[in-house]
Amino acid sequence: MTVKFPESFLWGGAVAANQLEGAYNEDGKGLSTQDVAPQGIKGPITEVPTEDNMKLVGIDFYHRYKEDIKLFAEMGFKVFRTSIAWTRIFPNGDELTPNEKGLQFYDDLFDECHKYGIEPLVTISHYETPLHLSKQYNGWVNRELVGFYERYARTLFTRYKGKVKYWLTFNEINSILHEPFMSGGIYTPKEQLSKQDLYQAIHHELVASATAVKIGHEIDPDAQIGCMILSMPTYPLTPNPDDVIAAMKSEHMNYFFGDVHARGVYPGYMKRYFRENGIEIHMEPGDADILKHTVDFISFSYYVSICETGDDNSRNQTEGNLFSGAANPYLEASEWGWQIDPQGLRYVLNMFYDRYQKPLFIVENGLGAKDVLITGEDGVPTVNDDYRIKYLNDHLVQVGEALEDGVEIMGYTAWGCIDLVSASTAELSKRYGFIYVDRHDDNTGTLDRYRKKSFYWYKDVIATDGQSLQR
Ligand code: BGP
């Protein structure tokens, strides 16, 4: 039996400004934290942008977006998730007035989407904190960021009212636990960052996120505003109750973010964690009320699941999407060591829905792989990416299962629908796209675009409302 996805299901793809736009210093854009991280999370931060930083050029989407949106439309996209580069709107982050050229770029981009009936889904902050806010304020550790973010978000809601209906406040907000610079613009090296400062920064982001929900609804009552969580289901490595509790505790560290966004209060297990770790969150008057502005929907990324154990001797560490855990002996891994678990997606959809009873949106999922460009039968270059088709097919079958389970799912945006620069390793050779981009890690390439085999496959999946998926 193949599941027919609802006609209202929002099929599409996802990207982030800093990973594909390029044009890092054009039209008044300021520097962001990404412009000084040439090796992603694997290497040091530079003083100034350096030529080996692939993100400075990205895939030149800033100048080629019309061609790319046309290709997305050809696949039948109903939604396109991208982010706004904060530094195009407020180059330093603490200005009082926005940069008109930056605002105009996104106006044009969203108009281009609407031309094809594609709904934009916009992340307000996706790993691109203005560098000035990072260096001068230490990023989200500083309470002042709440005000800067509020001004930025208010500018966006006002400008794009009626043009953007779906908003996400912070990309993978829980990733700050592991990548405080990339995720939270925190300049203090993570080895030196205290838990006190980390959780205070998290509090500021949670307050900022709830503020965005509040003002977004005031400015545009039709806007739907969601949070975005890095989901990574954590299974106990064995049935040993020690492992079960270790897995539960590890899940709590991440559920915390969804719990505050969806329920509007700090959960008891976090209060205990704060007590036991000597953390005291400084709350300003009004914060508790602001947090009650809960999100309209929960969105999340899903790539891998991990295991947890109470016994460090039985741990075989695996790689993961910014987080890692104990390896699952039943699963295979991608070329980058990320363990592939399609059923984990059904599991996480059910877990979130049982917990929150709010609509869910899968806004990232996909396989990073090395592709080989070949000449197709028609003489046009292409990629036979059957491995990617299999990965996506198997995950979408599980989305169908979750729909059958009664989970309310708004849509699915495949990550990196066009090849772009990887967030963790800053490589272009880690490709996710349905569209191949001729650009390479050594900075060579024509930037030409070619349809991969998966392009036609995804087009078919969308056209048949998922009925072409293979069980
Ligand atoms: C998520 C990020 C994305 C994206 C994706 C894939 O963590 O939200 O920005 O890049 O993971 O990760 P990577 O690019 O490291 O392969």
Residues whose N, C-alpha, C, O or C-beta is under 5 A from the ligand:
A	BS01	BGP	A16 E172 N321 G368 V421 S422 A423 S424 T425
